[in-house]
Amino acid sequence: MTELNDNTPVFCTAEIPEHVLNDFFRQAYGAPELADEGIDDVGVLINTHDVSSITRPTKVPVPAQTSFPFTDKSPEDIWEFSQQNVHPPIFNRALAIG
């Protein structure tokens, strides 16, 4: 699937190397409870303040990131941003922060 549909937002609070992001999403999608069901699109990297520009789940290989707008933000800052700016079809009731 290539559409957003209750995808869990993933925020980076530091500059994360491309290979680490790839490993993260590869492992997340490789979880037996997802892989056994053929699910490979549950996460979306939030790498911009303009969330409306995100139109599909993040897949491996993750494109090289040119900015990390949430660097050094606290979990509380990210939660507040999410509640104000992340709306369905992206799931905004749970977050992954790395």
N, C-alpha and C positions, 0 to 999 in steps of 0.2 A: 504494500500500500504506500502511496506517496502523498497522501493527504493528511492534514492535521486532524486528529480526532482524539481528544483527551490525552494528549502527549504530556509527559512530565517535563517541566522546564528544568534545564541544567544551567547553573550560573557558575562562572569561574571568578574567584576572588584573587587570583594571581595569574601571571602569564604562564599558560600551560603549553608545553611543547606539543606539536602536532602528533607525534607518535603516542604520547600519553592520552590525548583525546581519543585517538583511534583505538587504543587498548581499552579505554573506559567503555566506549560504545560497543566494541566487539564483545567484551565480557558481559555487559548488560544484556545485549541481545542474545548471548549464548546461554543465558540462564535456562535450565531445563524447563521450568514452568512456562517460559515464553517460546523457546525453540521448539518444544514438543507440539505447541499449538500453531507454529508457523508465524508467530508474531515477531516482526523485526522493525517496528517503527514506534516505539513507546516514548522515546526521548527527543527533546528538541533543545539545542544549544541556544541560549539567549545571549547573543553577542552584540546587541544593539539596544539603545533606549527606544528605538522605533519598532516595537514588537509587531506592528501591523505589516512590516516588511518581511516577516518570517512566514513563509507559505508552505513549508513542508518539514517533516521530521528530519532530524540529523541522522545521516547514514555514514557508514565507513566506505570509502575513506573520507574523513572529515576534512573539508577544505581548510587550507592554511588560514589562520586568523591574523588579521591586520590590526585588531584592537581588542582590548579587554576592558570594556567600560565599567565593570564591577570590581576592578582591582581594589583591594583593601577595604571593601564594603563589609559591614557587619551582617550577620544573619538577619538582624532586625531591619537593617536598611533594605536588604534584598526582599524580605517578606513584605515590607511596606510598598516597595516598588511593584512587586508582583500583584499585590491586592489592588493597586491603582491602575496598573497597565497591562497585566496579563489576563486575557479573557478567553472564554471558549472560542475556538475549539482547543486551545491549549489549556490544560488542567491547571488551575491556580490554587488548589487546596493542599498541594504537597510540592516540595521543591527538592532538587539535588544541588548541593553547594559544594564546590571543590576548590 
